[in-house]
Amino acid sequence: MDLLHILALAILQGLTEFLPISSSAHLILLPLIAGWQDQGLAFDVAVHVGTLSAIIFYFRHTLKKISADWYQSVIRRQSIGDSKLAWAVLFATIPAGLAGLLLNDLVDSYLRSPLVIAATTIGFGLLLGWADWYGKRRRELKHINWQDILFIGLAQAVSLIPGTSRSGITMTAGLILGLSRHAAAQFSFLLSIPIIFLAGSWIAVKLVRSSIEIDWLALFSGAFLSAISAYLCIHLFMKLISKIGMWPFVIYRLLLGSLLLILFI
């Protein structure tokens, strides 16, 4: 991979992984539109490691607190402090994990086309806008219950379809349930940690089983750049989301989806 490809794909991954606009769609579309060769499994693992490290570092204090409380809850067999949030993240990951194991080959074979991405980009973009308008936005994470966790977990499983956006669909689900924008975004970001880890591990296993030649410089560069861009993206998003709402991203999704329809129909 040349430097331009590394820069573009790594920064794009970092910016779009946590915004409600679908990183998978952008990583599929950019090489397709630019006429670039597919970046390969190894680079995908590297940029996922970058974004994972960014989200862990950003929420390091929260993760330390909920992990300690979760451990105490296991030992004492009762809810301790923020242990419920840790359990919520773990249980909400299960539907997406199962969907990934069962449906990954189907998605790779039939659902990575530009027209599918266009449809999901527009459709789930409109749903995000409706949820932002309709949602009462009065509840915080301390109010989340097990029905909410199941609903958000099932929504995350739908994000296996390219163009849906994992962060977008989980924030949409949170807003529908009445979570504030900040709470919906925070839970979505925390929920990304196990799912990115699982997805990256799955790709890494496929990589180990293959005979692909590895460009280590490209991998380290991609991981570093995606981590920096992801951290900045998370910081700005969490700072501004309560003020700007979801509509800038809804408009972007509608424009992107319309452009794809024009280009590929």
NUROVEX-204410 format. One record per residue (C-alpha): residue number from 1; residue in three letters; chain; y, z, x. Coordinates in nm, 2 decimals. Each point is the difference from the previous one (the first is absolute). Example, Ala and Ser with C-alpha at 12.3 -4.5 7.8 and 13.67 -1.06 7.14 Angstrom:
+-----+------+-----+--------+--------+--------+
| seq | type | mol |  north |     up |   east |
+-----+------+-----+--------+--------+--------+
|   1 |  Ala |   A |  -0.45 |   0.78 |   1.23 |
|   2 |  Ser |   A |   0.34 |  -0.07 |   0.14 |
+-----+------+-----+--------+--------+--------+
//
This chain:
+-----+------+-----+--------+--------+--------+
| seq | type | mol |  north |     up |   east |
+-----+------+-----+--------+--------+--------+
|   1 |  Met |   A |   0.00 |   0.00 |   0.00 |
|   2 |  Asp |   A |   0.35 |  -0.08 |   0.13 |
|   3 |  Leu |   A |   0.29 |   0.25 |  -0.01 |
|   4 |  Leu |   A |   0.16 |  -0.14 |  -0.32 |
|   5 |  His |   A |  -0.32 |   0.04 |  -0.20 |
|   6 |  Ile |   A |  -0.05 |   0.35 |   0.13 |
|   7 |  Leu |   A |   0.36 |   0.10 |  -0.08 |
|   8 |  Ala |   A |   0.00 |  -0.16 |  -0.35 |
|   9 |  Leu |   A |  -0.33 |   0.13 |  -0.12 |
|  10 |  Ala |   A |   0.03 |   0.35 |   0.14 |
|  11 |  Ile |   A |   0.35 |   0.06 |  -0.13 |
|  12 |  Leu |   A |  -0.10 |  -0.16 |  -0.33 |
|  13 |  Gln |   A |  -0.30 |   0.23 |  -0.03 |
|  14 |  Gly |   A |   0.21 |   0.31 |   0.08 |
|  15 |  Leu |   A |   0.26 |  -0.09 |  -0.25 |
|  16 |  Thr |   A |  -0.22 |  -0.11 |  -0.29 |
|  17 |  Glu |   A |  -0.28 |   0.25 |   0.02 |
|  18 |  Phe |   A |   0.20 |   0.27 |  -0.17 |
|  19 |  Leu |   A |   0.24 |  -0.20 |  -0.21 |
|  20 |  Pro |   A |  -0.11 |  -0.10 |  -0.35 |
|  21 |  Ile |   A |  -0.02 |  -0.37 |   0.09 |
|  22 |  Ser |   A |  -0.36 |  -0.04 |   0.15 |
|  23 |  Ser |   A |  -0.07 |  -0.01 |   0.37 |
|  24 |  Ser |   A |  -0.32 |  -0.19 |  -0.05 |
|  25 |  Ala |   A |   0.18 |  -0.28 |  -0.19 |
|  26 |  His |   A |   0.26 |  -0.04 |   0.28 |
|  27 |  Leu |   A |  -0.26 |   0.00 |   0.28 |
|  28 |  Ile |   A |  -0.20 |  -0.27 |  -0.18 |
|  29 |  Leu |   A |   0.30 |  -0.21 |  -0.09 |
|  30 |  Leu |   A |   0.20 |   0.01 |   0.33 |
|  31 |  Pro |   A |  -0.27 |  -0.17 |   0.21 |
|  32 |  Leu |   A |  -0.07 |  -0.24 |  -0.29 |
|  33 |  Ile |   A |   0.36 |  -0.11 |  -0.05 |
|  34 |  Ala |   A |   0.08 |  -0.01 |   0.38 |
|  35 |  Gly |   A |  -0.32 |  -0.18 |   0.08 |
|  36 |  Trp |   A |  -0.12 |   0.27 |   0.24 |
|  37 |  Gln |   A |  -0.36 |   0.07 |   0.08 |
|  38 |  Asp |   A |  -0.14 |   0.31 |  -0.17 |
|  39 |  Gln |   A |   0.08 |   0.31 |   0.21 |
|  40 |  Gly |   A |  -0.35 |   0.13 |  -0.01 |
|  41 |  Leu |   A |  -0.18 |   0.33 |  -0.07 |
|  42 |  Ala |   A |   0.10 |   0.17 |   0.33 |
|  43 |  Phe |   A |   0.37 |  -0.04 |  -0.07 |
|  44 |  Asp |   A |  -0.04 |   0.12 |  -0.36 |
|  45 |  Val |   A |  -0.16 |   0.32 |   0.14 |
|  46 |  Ala |   A |   0.29 |   0.05 |   0.25 |
|  47 |  Val |   A |   0.28 |  -0.03 |  -0.25 |
|  48 |  His |   A |  -0.18 |   0.23 |  -0.25 |
|  49 |  Val |   A |  -0.03 |   0.25 |   0.28 |
|  50 |  Gly |   A |   0.38 |  -0.04 |   0.05 |
|  51 |  Thr |   A |   0.09 |   0.06 |  -0.36 |
|  52 |  Leu |   A |  -0.25 |   0.29 |  -0.03 |
|  53 |  Ser |   A |   0.15 |   0.17 |   0.30 |
|  54 |  Ala |   A |   0.35 |  -0.04 |  -0.15 |
|  55 |  Ile |   A |  -0.09 |   0.16 |  -0.34 |
|  56 |  Ile |   A |  -0.18 |   0.28 |   0.17 |
|  57 |  Phe |   A |   0.30 |   0.07 |   0.23 |
|  58 |  Tyr |   A |   0.25 |  -0.02 |  -0.28 |
|  59 |  Phe |   A |  -0.19 |   0.25 |  -0.22 |
|  60 |  Arg |   A |  -0.13 |   0.21 |   0.28 |
|  61 |  His |   A |   0.14 |   0.32 |  -0.13 |
|  62 |  Thr |   A |  -0.12 |  -0.06 |  -0.35 |
|  63 |  Leu |   A |  -0.34 |  -0.10 |   0.12 |
|  64 |  Lys |   A |  -0.03 |   0.31 |   0.22 |
|  65 |  Lys |   A |   0.09 |   0.22 |  -0.30 |
|  66 |  Ile |   A |  -0.23 |  -0.16 |  -0.25 |
|  67 |  Ser |   A |  -0.29 |  -0.02 |   0.25 |
|  68 |  Ala |   A |   0.02 |   0.37 |   0.08 |
|  69 |  Asp |   A |   0.02 |   0.09 |  -0.37 |
|  70 |  Trp |   A |  -0.29 |  -0.24 |  -0.07 |
|  71 |  Tyr |   A |  -0.21 |   0.17 |   0.26 |
|  72 |  Gln |   A |   0.07 |   0.34 |  -0.14 |
|  73 |  Ser |   A |  -0.08 |  -0.12 |  -0.35 |
|  74 |  Val |   A |  -0.34 |  -0.11 |   0.12 |
|  75 |  Ile |   A |  -0.07 |   0.33 |   0.18 |
|  76 |  Arg |   A |   0.13 |   0.21 |  -0.29 |
|  77 |  Arg |   A |  -0.12 |  -0.23 |  -0.28 |
|  78 |  Gln |   A |   0.33 |   0.01 |  -0.18 |
|  79 |  Ser |   A |   0.33 |  -0.18 |  -0.01 |
|  80 |  Ile |   A |   0.23 |   0.10 |   0.29 |
|  81 |  Gly |   A |   0.36 |  -0.12 |   0.03 |
|  82 |  Asp |   A |   0.01 |  -0.38 |   0.02 |
|  83 |  Ser |   A |  -0.38 |  -0.04 |   0.02 |
|  84 |  Lys |   A |   0.00 |  -0.17 |  -0.34 |
|  85 |  Leu |   A |   0.21 |  -0.28 |   0.15 |
|  86 |  Ala |   A |  -0.26 |  -0.05 |   0.28 |
|  87 |  Trp |   A |  -0.28 |  -0.01 |  -0.26 |
|  88 |  Ala |   A |   0.21 |  -0.25 |  -0.21 |
|  89 |  Val |   A |   0.03 |  -0.24 |   0.30 |
|  90 |  Leu |   A |  -0.37 |   0.02 |   0.07 |
|  91 |  Phe |   A |  -0.12 |  -0.05 |  -0.35 |
|  92 |  Ala |   A |   0.25 |  -0.27 |  -0.08 |
|  93 |  Thr |   A |  -0.14 |  -0.20 |   0.30 |
|  94 |  Ile |   A |  -0.35 |  -0.01 |  -0.14 |
|  95 |  Pro |   A |   0.05 |  -0.29 |  -0.25 |
|  96 |  Ala |   A |   0.16 |  -0.23 |   0.25 |
|  97 |  Gly |   A |  -0.26 |   0.09 |   0.26 |
|  98 |  Leu |   A |  -0.28 |  -0.09 |  -0.23 |
|  99 |  Ala |   A |   0.18 |  -0.32 |  -0.12 |
| 100 |  Gly |   A |   0.05 |  -0.11 |   0.36 |
| 101 |  Leu |   A |  -0.37 |   0.04 |   0.08 |
| 102 |  Leu |   A |  -0.12 |  -0.17 |  -0.31 |
| 103 |  Leu |   A |   0.26 |  -0.28 |  -0.04 |
| 104 |  Asn |   A |   0.14 |  -0.08 |   0.34 |
| 105 |  Asp |   A |  -0.21 |  -0.31 |   0.05 |
| 106 |  Leu |   A |   0.09 |  -0.13 |  -0.34 |
| 107 |  Val |   A |   0.37 |   0.05 |   0.06 |
| 108 |  Asp |   A |  -0.02 |  -0.17 |   0.35 |
| 109 |  Ser |   A |  -0.18 |  -0.30 |  -0.15 |
| 110 |  Tyr |   A |   0.19 |  -0.06 |  -0.33 |
| 111 |  Leu |   A |   0.32 |   0.20 |  -0.03 |
| 112 |  Arg |   A |   0.20 |  -0.08 |   0.32 |
| 113 |  Ser |   A |   0.16 |  -0.32 |  -0.14 |
| 114 |  Pro |   A |   0.38 |  -0.05 |  -0.02 |
| 115 |  Leu |   A |  -0.02 |  -0.04 |  -0.38 |
| 116 |  Val |   A |  -0.19 |   0.33 |  -0.04 |
| 117 |  Ile |   A |   0.26 |   0.17 |   0.22 |
| 118 |  Ala |   A |   0.28 |  -0.16 |  -0.20 |
| 119 |  Ala |   A |  -0.14 |   0.13 |  -0.33 |
| 120 |  Thr |   A |  -0.06 |   0.35 |   0.12 |
| 121 |  Thr |   A |   0.34 |   0.01 |   0.18 |
| 122 |  Ile |   A |   0.18 |  -0.09 |  -0.32 |
| 123 |  Gly |   A |  -0.22 |   0.19 |  -0.25 |
| 124 |  Phe |   A |  -0.02 |   0.33 |   0.19 |
| 125 |  Gly |   A |   0.37 |  -0.04 |   0.09 |
| 126 |  Leu |   A |   0.09 |   0.00 |  -0.37 |
| 127 |  Leu |   A |  -0.22 |   0.29 |  -0.06 |
| 128 |  Leu |   A |   0.17 |   0.19 |   0.28 |
| 129 |  Gly |   A |   0.34 |  -0.07 |  -0.16 |
| 130 |  Trp |   A |  -0.12 |   0.11 |  -0.34 |
| 131 |  Ala |   A |  -0.14 |   0.32 |   0.14 |
| 132 |  Asp |   A |   0.33 |   0.08 |   0.18 |
| 133 |  Trp |   A |   0.19 |  -0.06 |  -0.32 |
| 134 |  Tyr |   A |  -0.24 |   0.17 |  -0.23 |
| 135 |  Gly |   A |  -0.11 |   0.30 |   0.21 |
| 136 |  Lys |   A |   0.17 |   0.33 |  -0.08 |
| 137 |  Arg |   A |   0.00 |   0.08 |   0.38 |
| 138 |  Arg |   A |   0.01 |   0.38 |  -0.07 |
| 139 |  Arg |   A |  -0.32 |   0.12 |   0.17 |
| 140 |  Glu |   A |  -0.06 |   0.09 |   0.36 |
| 141 |  Leu |   A |  -0.32 |   0.01 |   0.20 |
| 142 |  Lys |   A |  -0.06 |   0.37 |  -0.09 |
| 143 |  His |   A |  -0.04 |  -0.12 |  -0.36 |
| 144 |  Ile |   A |  -0.27 |  -0.25 |   0.07 |
| 145 |  Asn |   A |  -0.34 |   0.05 |  -0.18 |
| 146 |  Trp |   A |  -0.35 |  -0.14 |   0.03 |
| 147 |  Gln |   A |   0.06 |  -0.26 |  -0.26 |
| 148 |  Asp |   A |   0.30 |  -0.12 |   0.19 |
| 149 |  Ile |   A |  -0.21 |  -0.01 |   0.32 |
| 150 |  Leu |   A |  -0.27 |  -0.21 |  -0.16 |
| 151 |  Phe |   A |   0.26 |  -0.24 |  -0.15 |
| 152 |  Ile |   A |   0.18 |  -0.05 |   0.33 |
| 153 |  Gly |   A |  -0.34 |  -0.03 |   0.18 |
| 154 |  Leu |   A |  -0.12 |  -0.28 |  -0.23 |
| 155 |  Ala |   A |   0.33 |  -0.17 |   0.03 |
| 156 |  Gln |   A |  -0.04 |   0.00 |   0.38 |
| 157 |  Ala |   A |  -0.34 |  -0.17 |  -0.04 |
| 158 |  Val |   A |   0.18 |  -0.30 |  -0.17 |
| 159 |  Ser |   A |   0.20 |  -0.05 |   0.32 |
| 160 |  Leu |   A |  -0.31 |  -0.16 |   0.16 |
| 161 |  Ile |   A |   0.13 |  -0.32 |  -0.17 |
| 162 |  Pro |   A |   0.24 |  -0.17 |   0.24 |
| 163 |  Gly |   A |   0.36 |   0.01 |  -0.11 |
| 164 |  Thr |   A |  -0.04 |   0.32 |  -0.21 |
| 165 |  Ser |   A |   0.14 |   0.23 |   0.27 |
| 166 |  Arg |   A |  -0.17 |   0.33 |   0.05 |
| 167 |  Ser |   A |   0.32 |   0.19 |   0.02 |
| 168 |  Gly |   A |   0.15 |  -0.19 |  -0.29 |
| 169 |  Ile |   A |  -0.29 |   0.06 |  -0.24 |
| 170 |  Thr |   A |  -0.03 |   0.37 |   0.09 |
| 171 |  Met |   A |   0.38 |   0.06 |  -0.04 |
| 172 |  Thr |   A |  -0.02 |  -0.19 |  -0.33 |
| 173 |  Ala |   A |  -0.28 |   0.23 |  -0.12 |
| 174 |  Gly |   A |   0.20 |   0.31 |   0.11 |
| 175 |  Leu |   A |   0.31 |  -0.12 |  -0.18 |
| 176 |  Ile |   A |  -0.19 |  -0.07 |  -0.32 |
| 177 |  Leu |   A |  -0.13 |   0.36 |   0.02 |
| 178 |  Gly |   A |   0.35 |   0.13 |   0.02 |
| 179 |  Leu |   A |   0.03 |   0.08 |   0.37 |
| 180 |  Ser |   A |   0.33 |  -0.03 |   0.16 |
| 181 |  Arg |   A |   0.06 |  -0.29 |   0.23 |
| 182 |  His |   A |  -0.01 |   0.22 |   0.31 |
| 183 |  Ala |   A |  -0.32 |   0.17 |  -0.12 |
| 184 |  Ala |   A |  -0.17 |  -0.33 |  -0.09 |
| 185 |  Ala |   A |   0.09 |  -0.14 |   0.34 |
| 186 |  Gln |   A |  -0.11 |   0.31 |   0.19 |
| 187 |  Phe |   A |  -0.34 |   0.01 |  -0.16 |
| 188 |  Ser |   A |  -0.04 |  -0.37 |   0.05 |
| 189 |  Phe |   A |   0.07 |   0.04 |   0.37 |
| 190 |  Leu |   A |  -0.23 |   0.30 |   0.04 |
| 191 |  Leu |   A |  -0.27 |  -0.19 |  -0.18 |
| 192 |  Ser |   A |   0.04 |  -0.29 |   0.25 |
| 193 |  Ile |   A |  -0.13 |   0.21 |   0.29 |
| 194 |  Pro |   A |  -0.37 |   0.02 |  -0.10 |
| 195 |  Ile |   A |  -0.01 |  -0.35 |  -0.14 |
| 196 |  Ile |   A |   0.16 |  -0.16 |   0.30 |
| 197 |  Phe |   A |  -0.24 |   0.20 |   0.22 |
| 198 |  Leu |   A |  -0.30 |  -0.12 |  -0.20 |
| 199 |  Ala |   A |   0.12 |  -0.36 |  -0.01 |
| 200 |  Gly |   A |   0.08 |  -0.01 |   0.37 |
| 201 |  Ser |   A |  -0.34 |   0.16 |   0.08 |
| 202 |  Trp |   A |  -0.18 |  -0.26 |  -0.22 |
| 203 |  Ile |   A |   0.18 |  -0.28 |   0.19 |
| 204 |  Ala |   A |  -0.08 |   0.17 |   0.33 |
| 205 |  Val |   A |  -0.37 |   0.01 |  -0.08 |
| 206 |  Lys |   A |   0.01 |  -0.37 |  -0.08 |
| 207 |  Leu |   A |   0.18 |  -0.07 |   0.32 |
| 208 |  Val |   A |  -0.26 |   0.19 |   0.21 |
| 209 |  Arg |   A |  -0.28 |  -0.20 |  -0.16 |
| 210 |  Ser |   A |   0.17 |  -0.33 |   0.09 |
| 211 |  Ser |   A |   0.05 |  -0.17 |   0.33 |
| 212 |  Ile |   A |   0.37 |  -0.05 |  -0.02 |
| 213 |  Glu |   A |   0.19 |   0.00 |   0.32 |
| 214 |  Ile |   A |   0.27 |   0.27 |   0.00 |
| 215 |  Asp |   A |   0.36 |  -0.05 |   0.12 |
| 216 |  Trp |   A |   0.08 |   0.36 |   0.08 |
| 217 |  Leu |   A |   0.37 |  -0.07 |   0.07 |
| 218 |  Ala |   A |   0.04 |  -0.15 |  -0.34 |
| 219 |  Leu |   A |  -0.17 |   0.30 |  -0.16 |
| 220 |  Phe |   A |   0.20 |   0.27 |   0.17 |
| 221 |  Ser |   A |   0.32 |  -0.20 |  -0.07 |
| 222 |  Gly |   A |  -0.09 |  -0.04 |  -0.36 |
| 223 |  Ala |   A |  -0.09 |   0.36 |  -0.05 |
| 224 |  Phe |   A |   0.33 |   0.12 |   0.17 |
| 225 |  Leu |   A |   0.23 |  -0.23 |  -0.20 |
| 226 |  Ser |   A |  -0.17 |   0.06 |  -0.33 |
| 227 |  Ala |   A |   0.03 |   0.38 |   0.06 |
| 228 |  Ile |   A |   0.37 |  -0.02 |   0.07 |
| 229 |  Ser |   A |   0.08 |  -0.23 |  -0.29 |
| 230 |  Ala |   A |  -0.22 |   0.21 |  -0.24 |
| 231 |  Tyr |   A |   0.17 |   0.32 |   0.10 |
| 232 |  Leu |   A |   0.35 |  -0.14 |  -0.05 |
| 233 |  Cys |   A |  -0.11 |  -0.15 |  -0.33 |
| 234 |  Ile |   A |  -0.15 |   0.33 |  -0.13 |
| 235 |  His |   A |   0.31 |   0.20 |   0.11 |
| 236 |  Leu |   A |   0.25 |  -0.24 |  -0.17 |
| 237 |  Phe |   A |  -0.22 |  -0.03 |  -0.32 |
| 238 |  Met |   A |  -0.04 |   0.37 |  -0.05 |
| 239 |  Lys |   A |   0.38 |   0.05 |   0.06 |
| 240 |  Leu |   A |   0.11 |  -0.27 |  -0.24 |
| 241 |  Ile |   A |  -0.26 |  -0.03 |  -0.27 |
| 242 |  Ser |   A |   0.15 |   0.26 |  -0.23 |
| 243 |  Lys |   A |   0.33 |  -0.19 |   0.01 |
| 244 |  Ile |   A |  -0.10 |  -0.37 |  -0.01 |
| 245 |  Gly |   A |  -0.31 |   0.02 |  -0.21 |
| 246 |  Met |   A |  -0.28 |  -0.26 |  -0.01 |
| 247 |  Trp |   A |   0.20 |  -0.30 |  -0.13 |
| 248 |  Pro |   A |   0.09 |  -0.15 |   0.34 |
| 249 |  Phe |   A |  -0.37 |  -0.03 |   0.07 |
| 250 |  Val |   A |  -0.07 |  -0.13 |  -0.35 |
| 251 |  Ile |   A |   0.26 |  -0.28 |   0.05 |
| 252 |  Tyr |   A |  -0.14 |  -0.08 |   0.34 |
| 253 |  Arg |   A |  -0.36 |  -0.03 |  -0.14 |
| 254 |  Leu |   A |   0.12 |  -0.23 |  -0.28 |
| 255 |  Leu |   A |   0.18 |  -0.22 |   0.25 |
| 256 |  Leu |   A |  -0.30 |  -0.01 |   0.24 |
| 257 |  Gly |   A |  -0.25 |  -0.07 |  -0.28 |
| 258 |  Ser |   A |   0.22 |  -0.28 |  -0.14 |
| 259 |  Leu |   A |   0.03 |  -0.15 |   0.34 |
| 260 |  Leu |   A |  -0.38 |   0.00 |   0.04 |
| 261 |  Leu |   A |  -0.05 |  -0.17 |  -0.33 |
| 262 |  Ile |   A |   0.25 |  -0.27 |   0.10 |
| 263 |  Leu |   A |  -0.17 |  -0.05 |   0.34 |
| 264 |  Phe |   A |  -0.36 |   0.00 |  -0.11 |
| 265 |  Ile |   A |  -0.03 |  -0.13 |  -0.35 |
+-----+------+-----+--------+--------+--------+
//
